[in-house]
Amino acid sequence: MKKIKMILWILAVLFVLLVVYQNQGFFLTKQHIIVNLYFATYRTPEMLIAIFFLFCFLIGLLISYFINFSEKIRSKKAIKRLSVTLDSHLKKISELKNELESVTGIPSDNGTENAI
């Protein structure tokens, strides 16, 4: 699986490089952007279009990072909550086994402790 993933990443990077190479004239053109917000207008200085593409790409990376970061925090909280629940259930199982042993006098070891 790692080899397939690596091959796909290499193909994606090569595809991006091919698109940039074939469109060098477009990416090396200088242009400015005008942002009109009805109450204010902003005009960027002339820059290469490639820099605008790079800026948009980096903004997208940051947005996806923060979305994934919040998901990771939620997952860690859920795992912690489920681990506490699991520990309480295992403790209850142990108590019930001890109670069963004391009532019947027969040790009950059916392998449930080793299953987890």
C-alpha positions in Angstrom: 0.0 0.0 0.0 2.9 2.4 0.8 4.4 1.8 -2.7 1.0 2.6 -4.4 0.6 5.7 -2.3 4.1 6.9 -3.2 3.5 6.2 -6.9 0.3 8.2 -6.8 2.0 11.1 -5.1 4.8 11.1 -7.6 2.3 11.0 -10.5 0.3 13.9 -8.9 3.5 16.0 -8.6 4.6 15.2 -12.1 1.2 16.2 -13.4 1.3 19.6 -11.6 4.8 20.2 -12.9 3.7 19.3 -16.4 0.8 21.8 -16.3 3.1 24.5 -14.9 5.7 23.8 -17.6 3.2 23.8 -20.4 1.7 27.1 -19.2 4.8 29.0 -18.3 3.6 32.1 -20.3 0.4 32.3 -18.2 2.1 31.7 -14.8 4.9 34.2 -15.5 2.5 37.0 -16.5 2.3 39.9 -14.1 -1.2 41.1 -13.1 -3.0 42.8 -10.2 -6.2 41.8 -8.5 -8.9 44.2 -7.5 -11.1 43.4 -4.5 -14.3 45.4 -4.4 -16.3 45.0 -1.1 -19.0 47.7 -1.9 -17.6 49.9 0.9 -13.9 49.6 0.1 -11.8 48.7 -2.9 -8.3 47.2 -2.7 -5.9 46.7 -5.5 -2.9 44.5 -5.1 0.4 45.4 -6.6 1.4 43.7 -9.9 2.7 40.2 -9.1 3.2 36.9 -11.0 0.1 34.8 -11.4 2.1 31.9 -10.1 2.4 33.7 -6.7 -1.4 34.1 -6.6 -1.8 30.4 -7.3 0.8 29.5 -4.6 -0.9 31.8 -2.1 -4.3 30.2 -2.7 -2.8 26.7 -2.4 -1.2 27.6 0.9 -4.5 29.1 2.2 -6.2 25.8 1.3 -3.5 23.8 3.1 -4.0 25.9 6.2 -7.8 25.6 6.1 -7.6 21.8 5.7 -5.0 21.5 8.5 -7.3 23.3 10.9 -10.3 21.3 9.9 -8.4 18.0 10.4 -6.9 19.3 13.7 -10.3 19.9 15.1 -11.4 16.4 14.0 -8.3 14.9 15.6 -9.1 16.6 18.9 -12.7 15.3 18.8 -11.5 11.8 18.0 -9.0 11.9 20.9 -11.8 13.0 23.3 -14.0 10.2 22.0 -11.2 7.6 22.4 -10.5 8.8 26.0 -14.3 8.6 26.8 -14.6 5.1 25.4 -11.4 3.9 27.2 -12.9 5.0 30.5 -16.1 3.2 29.6 -14.2 0.1 28.7 -12.2 0.2 32.0 -15.4 0.5 34.0 -17.0 -2.4 32.1 -13.9 -4.6 32.6 -14.0 -3.8 36.3 -17.7 -4.7 36.5 -17.0 -8.0 34.7 -14.2 -8.8 37.2 -16.5 -8.0 40.1 -19.2 -10.2 38.7 -16.8 -13.1 38.2 -15.6 -12.8 41.8 -19.2 -12.8 43.0 -19.9 -15.9 40.8 -16.9 -17.7 42.3 -17.9 -16.9 45.8 -21.5 -18.1 45.2 -20.7 -21.3 43.3 -17.3 -22.0 44.6 -16.1 -22.9 41.1 -13.4 -20.7 39.5 -14.8 -19.4 36.2 -12.1 -18.6 33.7 -13.4 -18.8 30.2 -10.9 -16.6 28.5 -12.8 -13.3 28.5 -10.0 -11.4 30.2 -7.6 -12.3 27.4 -9.9 -11.4 24.6 -9.3 -7.7 25.1 
